[in-house]
Amino acid sequence: MKVLVTGKGGQLASEFEHIYGNNPNWTFVSIDEFDITNKKQILNFINFKHYNYIINCAAYTLVDDSEDNVELAYKVNDIGVGNLIEICELMNSKFIHFSTDYVFFGDKGKPYTETDKPNPTSVYGKSKLAGENRLLNSNISSIVIRTSWVYSTFGNNFVKTMLRLAKNRDSLSVVNDQIGSPTYAADIADVVLQIINCKNYNWKNGEIFHYSNEGECSWYDFAQEIFKILKIKIQLNKIRTVDYPTKAYRPSYTYLAKQKIKSQFNIEVYNWKHSLNIMLKKMI
């Protein structure tokens, strides 16, 4: 089984590489050698190679910057996905792609299921939904995994930002009215490996699954737990979204229901506090 992973150097691709970096059947490619928006480059890279799976970890994830870089966001999150679809068609490969809770408006008030109608308001959310729709309208065997609030020991993320800011400040103000679930990238990688190794799954054209760690929280709750685990003393102040204006709209509630992926692949989903504890111990 040969696997190609895009987005080398990012949080999620780095988790896969941490596990399979020494496995010759797994290939990890960065934007320098495999820019998913450059069809000619990726065709030259493939050059009669064959991969059973393409795992697309490449994405434009800068939520606020996307508002100013609309063309780039769509180029990566939509057109780039289209280029990978063509590659999968050539090689008859299965495709695993990642999307976001930000495809939802956030006003439902209860967990979002895979059948709920997306209604993104940010450019980031809209561009990710466009990529989803490309897959749904294609003829390749593929899975879209929507996830949320991803963090890792690798790359840049909320956990590292909080720890960096805490070094130079006595207090921090964190939004308390956006609710979702932090998700450890290593857990996502583990779930993908279980999917790949599942012999009973009947692959379809663009099936969507939701996956995040269990348990709802706000960004304030998330920050509070980080400092609690590491025994860092700092004053945390709760603020509302309106008190911390950003270019892109953030949905107020995007907790993802996970019953479908749990029942389909018989997986255990860890609570976000459990996984955060594991991640922070790796950082110490």
N, C-alpha and C positions, 0 to 999 in steps of 0.2 A: 504494500500500500504506500503510494507516494503522495505527499502532501505539500502544497505550496501555501505559505503564509505571507500575506502582504502586511505592510505597515511596520516593518522591523524597526525597533527602537522605541515604539510606543508602548503604553502600559500593557495592553492585552497581548500583542505579539511577543513582548518580552517574557510574559508568563509561559507562553507556549515554548519559547526558545529555552527558557530555564529548564523545562522538562525534556525537550527533544533536540536541543541544540547540537548534540553529538551524534544524533541519529542521521545517517546518510540518506534516509528516505524522506526526511523532512527538510525543505528548503525555505529559508527566510530571506525575504527581499525588502530592501528599503526604497524610498522614493528615488534615490540616485540611480539605481539600476533597474527599477521597475515602477515607473510613475504610471499609476492606473489611468491617468488622464491622457497619456501619450500612447495611442494605439500602436503606432509603428514600433516604439521601443519595446512594448510588451510582446508584440509578435516576434520581434527579433530575439527576445530572451527565450521565448518558448521554443522556437526553431526545431520542431519535430520532437520536443520532449513531451512526456505524458505525465499528468498528475491525476490521481483518482479523486482528490479533493482540493478545492481552493478555499482557504479560509481568509476572508477579507477583513483585516484589521485596520486597513487604511481608511481614514475619514478626516474631514475638516470639522473639528469639534469646538472651535472657538465661537461660543454662542453669541457674544456681543460683537465680535469682529465680523461675523457673518452679515450683520446688518449693513456694514459698510463695504463688504466684499461679496456681494450677492452672486456675481458671476463665478467667482472662485468656489464658493460653497456648493453651487449646483454642479460645477465642473467636476469636483471630487466626489460629492455624495450622490450624484445622479448619473452624469455622463460617464464617470469612471466605472460605476457599477455596470453600465451598459457595455463598456469595453470588456469587462471581465466575463460578462454573460457570453459574448462572442467567443472568447477564449474557451470557455467551458463547452460551448457548442462544438468547437473544433476538436476538443480532446474527449468529449463525452464525459466531462467531469461533474462531480457533485459540488455544489456551491453553498458555503455557509457564510452568511452576512449578518452584520450587527446594526441594529437601529436603536431608537431612543424613546423614552417615555415622553419626550417633548413633542411627539406627534399628536399628543392629546392636549385639549384646551385646559383641562384641569378643574372643571366645574361639576363633575359627576358626583363627588362626595362619597364614593365607595370604590373599591378596587376595579381597575380597568381590565377587561378581558380582551382576548384576541379578536372577538367579534364586535367590539365597540368601534364606532366610526371615528377615525382620526379627524382632528380639527386643529392643526397647528397654527400658531400665530407668529412665531419667530421664523426668520429666514432659515436658521439652522433646522428647526423642526420640519419646515416645508421641504427643504432640500433632501432631508433624510426620508421623508415620506415619498418623494419623487423616486428615490432609489428603490424603495420597497415596491412601488408600483411597477417599475421596470421588471423586477423579478417576478411579480405576480402575473405579468403579461407575457413572460417568456416561456420557452418550452424546455427549460433545463430543470433538472432535479435540484431543488434548493430549499434552504431553510433561512428564515429571517428570525433572529433572536433580538427582541426588544429588551433593553436593560436600562438601568438608571444609576446615577450618582457613582460612577465607577472610580475606584481608587486602587492603588498598588504600591509595592515597594519601588516599582519602576516608574519613570516618567513624572509628570507634574499632575498634581491632584489636590483636592480639598484638604486631605490629611496633612500633606507636606506644607501646604500654605499656612494652615493653622499653627503648625509647629515652628515654622520660620517666623511668623509674626509674633509668636509668644516669646521669642528670644529677646525681643527689643521693646516689648510693651507690657504694661501692668494690667491692661484691660483690653478686651475685644468686644465688638458689637456684632452679633450674628443674627441673621434673619430667622424668625420663629414661626412664620405663617406660610411657609412652603413645606408641604409634607410629601415624603416619598420613602425610598429605602436605599441606603448606601449598599454598594455591591462590590465585593472583593474580586478583582480581575482573575485571581488564581482559581476562585470558585467557578467563574465563567469558563475558564479553560478546561477545568475538570468536567464540567457538564458537556462541553463540546466533544471531549474525548469519549465520554459515555455514549453520545449520539453516534459518533463514527463507528464505535464498536458494537452498536446495537444491531443484531442480525434480524430482528423481527419488525423493524421499522420499514414501512412502505413509503419510499421517497415520492414526494409530489412536486408540482411546479409552484414554488413559492409559498410553502406553508409557514405560517407565523406562529412563534411561541414567545411567551413572556418569561423572562428569568431575572430575578433580583434576589438578594438575600431577604429572609423573612423579617417581618416587623416594621411598623411605621415609625417615622421620626421626622423632626424638623432639622434644618441645618444647625440650629442652636443645640438641639439634643445630640446631634452628631459630634459637634465640637466639644460639648460637655463630657461626652463619653471618652473622647480622645485624651483629654487632660486628666480625667479620672483614672484611666488605666495607667497612664504614665506618671501619675501623682505630681502633676504640674500645677502649681498654685497660680491662678490668674482669675481676675474678675471678668465674668462673661455677662454681657448685657443683651437682653432680648430686644430686637427691633423688628418693625414691620417692613414688608416689601416696599411700601410707599416711602419709607424713610431711607431706603437705600436704592435710589433710582438707577436703572441700567438701560442700555440701549434696546436690549431684547426683552420681550415679555417672558416672565417665568411663570409656568402654571402653578397654581396653588396646591393642587393635590393630584399626584400621578402614581400612587401606589399600584403596583402591577399584580394582578391575580395570576397564580402560577400552577393552578390545578392541572391544566392541560399538559404542561411539560413534565410535571411530577408523575402523572398517571401514565403518560405515553412511554416514558423512559425509566420509570420506577426509580427516580432519584430522590435523595434526601436534600432538602434545602436548608442551609444553616441560617440561624438568626444573625442579623447584622452585627450584634455586639460580640458574638462568638468569633466571627470571621475577622472583625476589627482587632480583637485581642491577638489573634494569631499573626496578623500582618504587622502589628506594632512590635511584637516580640522579635520578629525577623529584622526589624529596623534597629533594635537596641544593640 
